Amino acid sequence: MSSVLQQDPYAIPLDDIDVANPSLYEADNHWPLFERLRNEAPVHFCKDSLFGPYWSVTRYDDIMTVEKDHETFSSYPTIVIGDQDPNFTVKQFIAVDPPTHDNQRKAVTPAVSPQSLSQLEPIIRRRIAEIMDELPVGEEFDWVDRVSIELTTQMLATLFDFPFEDRRKLTFWSDMATSSEELAGDDSVSAEERQAALMECLEAFTEIWHERANTPPEGKLDFITLMAHSPSFQKMDPMEFLGNLILLIVGGNDTTRNSISGGVLMLNDNPVEYQKLRKDASLIPNMVSEIIRYQTPLMHMRRTATRDVMLGGQQIRKGDKVVMWYVSGNRDSTKINQPDDFIIDRSGARNHVSFGFGIHRCMGNRLAEMQLRLVWEEIVKRFEKIEITGPVVRLKSNFVRGIVEMPVVLHPK
């Protein structure tokens, strides 16, 4: 374990604080550093990190300032703190600015439109029920694999109309996409392994693209059909196609998957809130928003300054990396009352920054909320408690706030 994890966060010289260290999140040891930055240096410059120099934006209002000004704070060339491998560079519509961003986003949004969600809801509920009914009661198992990953992977297969029997490939590709050195800060997965996996993803979806492009859409709302029949995607080169696939797969995977796991952990850590849920299942929609705030499944988004600008009293220079730490903004006591407490009946629970804001706000936010609502509606019908029975293993990443393993035992009603 890195020595920085053993240090008193208030003893570290302010200029030496580096909240991009992925090991902090694996150890769940980042909270006091962000608290200190919010109090002492809400817009903070780190001159030396695994990912180069960068600015941290840690307060809610400053994050919103950056989010609202995409002309000054551009999502190009990438949305994560680390720069892409120059030998393996992909383009994504989230990492470009209007008009390309707007046109491509608009083309795929019907997959998560209210019309689509109304069609998906009974399908999702049925699948959740099937998963829940197959779980062992009174025996320890890994909740992450049996529930969080399986449910999310089934949903991804539906959104892409991907062969259902091969659905776990989607999770594998998502994990490979987020295991890169620019996110995890190490080479536990080699660049060659990662690139080979993602090229397999590209090959599989290229075949699907050609099938969909040569078939009348006939009202189909899966991502690939929408892309294949949209003028906005017709001039993509293969690496742009791969980039957009990664964007949609990771976006559809990590928020829901880690919020499903995170919610179980939060209720175990907060038995009073668990009792509230048992007494009143109507709290579930509000609890879902609180879970998403408290988990903050995607912890940061990066922007790059297009001009010299002042932010929070600090001089940002053109070309500087500006990192919005959603995981910190969601704990800002100037905007959220008792932000470190998990409160399922919290007033204004949807006023979090987990989905971003402005033109780059997560387009699948309503789908994520719906999936989580349905999960908990089906859980409370069946189980008195989901008890965590062993250590929770967290992901080493400064981007995805992930839970890798979580042993549980189910207690029936």
C-alpha positions, 0 to 999 in steps of 0.5 A: 500500500502506498505510503501516502495512504498512511499519512495524516491528510492534514499533515500533507503540504497542500501543494503535494495533495494528489487526489488522482492517486487510484490507490486512494479509491481502492482503500476508500481513503479519499474523503478527508483529502477532498474535505480539506481541498473543499475547505482550503483550496477548492480549486487546487493545482497538483503539479505532479501526478501519474497523469501529469499536472491538473486542476481539481475542482471540488465544490458543487458550485465551481463544478457547475460553473465548469459544466455550464461553460463548454466553450471555455472548458472543452471535453476534447480531447478526452473526459478522463484525467489521463491522456490517451495512448497515442498508439491507440486513440479513440474518439467519442461524442462525449469528448467533442463539442457542438455541433458533432456532439449534439447531432450524435447524442440526439441520434442515439437518445431514442434508445433511452427516451420515455417511450423506450423506457415504458417498453423496457420497464416490464422487461427489466422487472421480469429479468430482475425477478428471475435473477432474485428468484434464483438466488440462494437463501441463507448461503453466502454468494457474491452479490456483485457477480450474481446480481449487479453484473448479471442484471446490468449485462442483460440490460446492455444486451437489450440496449444494443440488441446484442446476442443474449448468450454472449452478454458477458462479453459486454461486461468484459469489454467495459472492464477492459476499457476502464482498466487502462493505465490512464485510469488505474495508474498501473499496468495490471492489464497490459496495453496489448491485452486491453487493445486486443480485447477492444479490437475484438469488441470493434470486430463484433459490433462492426458485423452487427453494424453491417447487418443493421445498416442493411435492414430497415429499422422498422421502429427498432430503438437499439443503439446500433440500429439508431447509429447505422441509420443516422447521417451523424454516424455515417462518416465514422472511422473504425476508431471513432466507432469503437470510442462511441461503443466504449462510451455507451457500454461503460455508461450503461454498465458502471453507473447502474452496476456499482449503484446496485452494489453500493446501495446494499453496502449503504443500507448495511452501514446504516441500519436505521435507514434500512429499517425506514425502507422496510417500513415504507417501500414508497421511499424507494424512488427517493432512496435511489437518488440518494444512492446515486449521490452517495455512491457517485459511480463515475467520480470525475470528468475532465475538461481542458481549458480553451483559454486563460480563465479565472476559476475560484480565484485561481488562474487557469491557463489555456491547455490546462487539465481541469478535473471536476470531482463529482465525488467531492461535489456530492459531499459539499456541505455548502450545498447539501445538508449532512452530506456525509450521511446516507439518508433515504428520505433526504429532501432534494435528493436528486440535486446531486452532480453524479450525472453531470450537468449541461450538454454532457449530462448523462443521457441514460440517467432516467434508465439508471434510476428506473433500473435501481428502483425496480431492483429495490422494489423486487428486493423488498418483496422477497428479503428482510435483509441482504447481509454483507458477510465479508470484506468488500473489495473496491476497484483501483480507479480514480474514475469508476467508484466500483465494487469488485466483490461483496459477499452476502447472505440473504434473509427471507421475509 
